[in-house]
Each structure stands twice: as structure tokens, then as C-alpha cells.
Amino acid sequence: MNNTTNSIRYLTFALGKGRLASKTLELFEKIGITCEEMKDKDSRKLIFVNEDLKLKFFLAKGSDVPTYVEYGAADIGVVGSDTIMEENRKVYEVLDLGFGKCRMCVCGPASARVLLQHHEMIRVASKYPKIAKDYFYNQKHQTVDIIKLNGSVELGPIVDLSDVIVDIVETGSTLRENGLEVLEEICPLSARMIVNQVSLKMEADRIKKLLEALKEVV
């Protein structure tokens, strides 16, 4: 079927706000995908368009990106693998973009290390209750009381709210400054590209070309 350029539908990208979006756009520029509108720091626009390539971009809170992709509001999303694991949405993870590298870890004071070696009940504070629960219940077979926090999780063990925390660790300096350390590593993390299940079938050629081009530069 010969589509004229006008009838080609837009491919829509949801990008996690902040450093992730900037890094993604840098990567896209390497394969010839630009979106000049997005470079305007003062813009109040929510959706940015590249008319020539029939692409749309919007910035979203990281934790919402898998939701936009699952429901087809975006064909493609870029977000950290921690968010993909925590949100557990029906999407295809198609590419590790190789930036935003860090680790999901169990952290706490050195004295808490012993609590992880026996199967006693402990309290775990985390912004990632699903990941924490999955790790303790399914991998360590340890019963835990999981406390969801939204802010500085490091406070958990310091104020005796929890025995340990499950959190993202980049350099570990915040932990060290607060007398905490990495006790166990759960998994490595990085930025990933996810695709809507229907889009992957309907727009197979365009998405495949995009992925092939990205693999060259990742």
C-alpha cells in the first residue's frame, strides 16, 4: 500500500523528564532525528512535533511513561528499567540505551547485614515496593514488612523506621555520608526503550528501522 507522506500517522514518543530526555534527544540527533522545538527551554508546550519525519514527542513523569505506552497514547517510551520493573505494564522492552547506569540495591547500616542472612521478619523502606517485595519474597524467600516512602529513603534506617532500604545507587556517596552501605545488589539498571504492543505490529517497519539505527550508535 503506497501511503502518501500526508497520510503517514505520527509515531509518538513519551520521554521521562530531565536528564533521561536530554540524553535520549542527544542519541536521536546522532541518527538524524531532531526536534528543534524541544530545545526551547522557555517553551510551555507539552507536545513537540517534527513534521518532516512525522514524529511527536512529549515529556512525562518517568513513572507515567509505561502507562502512556501500554495504553497507546505513546508508541514508544524511554524510561529507566527501575520504572519498567516497578510499574509492570504490558509493554515490550526492545533496547537497552546504555546510559543512566546505576544499580538497585539493598542498603543499610553494616550491622543490618546479619538480618539478611536469616529469614527473620525485617522492615524495608523503599520508593519501589514492588521491586523490594519481589526480591525479598521470590529471590530471598524472606518475609518483610515493606514501607513505601516517596522522599529521602536513606532516612528509614537512621530514624529507626526500617532495618534496611531498597533504592537506586549511583556513586554511593549519599549512603556513605549517612553511615549506610550497599548490603546486596538486586540488579543493574539503565535507560530502556519500550514499545506499545499494537504499535510494534502496526508500525513494524518504521520501528525496526529506528531500532537498527539506534543499535549502531548505542
N, C-alpha and C positions, 0 to 999 in steps of 0.2 A: 504494500500500500504506500503510494507516494504522498507523504504529508508535505504540504507547502509549509514554509517556515512559520507562517502566521498561525497555523493550526497545531503546531507542536505545543504540548502543555508544558507549563513550567515545572522544573524539578525544584522542590523546596527543601532547604537545609535549616535545621534548628541547631544552633551552636550554643554551647554552655558559655555564659557571660564571662568576661575577664580575660585572664591570661590564655585560657584554652581557646577562646575565639580568635585572639590575636595570632597565636601560633598556627591555628588552622588556616587563617587567611594568608599567612606567610607561605604556608605549604601549597595552598591553592594557586598563589601567584607563580610558583615555580612551574606549574603545569598549565599556565596561561589563563587561569580563572581569576578575574579581578572583579572587585565591586567597589568602585570609587566612592559611592555614596556612604559606605560604611566607615570610610576614613575620616569623615567629618565628625570630630569629637563633640561638636555642639548640637548635632542633629537630634531631634526629638522623635524621629521616625522609628517605627517598630519593625517595618518590613523594608528590605533593601532589594533592589532589582537590577539584574544585568540583562537588559533587553536583548542584546546580541546573542547571548548564549541561552536565553530562556531559563534563567536561574533566579530563584528568590532566596533570600537569607533572612532569618530573624534570630535575635538573641533571646535566650531564655535562661531562667534559673536552672542550674545544672540538673537538679533533681527532677525537673519537669521535662527535660529533653526526651527521655524514653517514653513518657506518656504521649507527647506530641507525635512521636514516631509510631508508637503502637496504633494510635487511632487514625493515622494517615494525614494528620494536619501537617506533618513534615514527611517527606520521602526518606530523608537521610538525616541522621543526627551525629554530632560529635560530642562525646562526654567521657568523663573518667570511668574506668572499669569498676571503681568502687560504687558509683551511682548505678551502673548496669546491674551489679550484683544485688545491691540494696533494694532497688525498685522492682527487679524481677519481672519485667514486662515482656510481652510476646513480640520480640523483635529479633532480627538476625544480626549478629555481630560479625562484621565482614573484614575488618582490618585493624591491626594494632598500629597506631600512628607514630609510636616510638618516642613521643615527648610526654611531659608531665609525669615522669617516672618517680615512683615512691613505693612505699610498702604499707600493707595493712598489718598491724602488729598488736599483740597483747603487751601492754606496758604496765609498769607499776614500780613500787619500791623493790629493791633487791630482796627484801625479806618476804615478798609475796611469791617468790619463785617456787618455794616449797608447796604453796597452795595449789599449784598447777600440776604437781606430781601425784597427788592423791585425788580420789574422786569425791572430795568433800564439797559441800554446797558453798559457793562463793558469790559475792556480788560484783557485777561487771557493769561499769558505766560506759555508754557509747552513743555516738550520733548515728551509729549503724547497727541497730538492734537485730536486724535480720541476719547480717553477716556474722555478728557475735554469736547469735543463737545457733546458727548453722555450724559454726566452728566448734563451739563447746559441746553441743548435743550430738552432732553427726560425726565429728572427727575425733574429739577427745572423750566423748561419752561421759561428760561431766555435767552434773546438774548445776545450773547457775540461776541467779536472780538477776535479770537484765534491767538496768535503769536507763531510760532514754534521756539523754541530755542534748541540748541544742547549741550550747556555748562551749566555753573552755573545759573540755573533758578532763584535762590534767588535774583540775581541782578535786575530782572524785576521790582519789586515794588520800589527797592532802587533808581534806576536811572529814575523812572517815565516812564518806557516803558509799564508797565502794572499795573492794580489795584491789581490783585491777581495772584497767580501761582497755577498750579496743578502739584504736584510732589510726589515722594515717601518719606515717613517719617519713619526713624527707631527710633532714640532716640529723635530727635527734637533739638539737641544741635546746629546744624548749623543754624537753624531758629532763635533760641534764641540769638545766638551771633550776628545776623544781624537784631535784632529788629522785627522779624516776629514770627507768631504763627499759629498753626493749627486752622482754622476757621470752617471747616466742614470735616468730614471723608466721602470719597466716597466708599471705600471698603477695606477689609483686603486682603493682598497679601501673597503668599508663592510660593515655588518651586512646579511645577506640572509636571506630566509625560503625554506626548501626543503621540498619535499613528496614523500612516497613515491609512486611511480608508480601503484601499485594504489589507494592511498587517494584519489588525485586523481580516479580514475574512480568508485570505490565511494561516496565521500563528496563528490561533486562539488558538490552544493548547499550543504552546510554550509561547505565550504572556500571556495567562491566568495563566499558572504555574508561570511565572515571577511575575505577579501582586499578586498572592496569597502569594508567598514567601515574597515579599516586604511588604505586609499588615501586616505580622507577626512582622516585625521589625520597621515599621514606628511608 
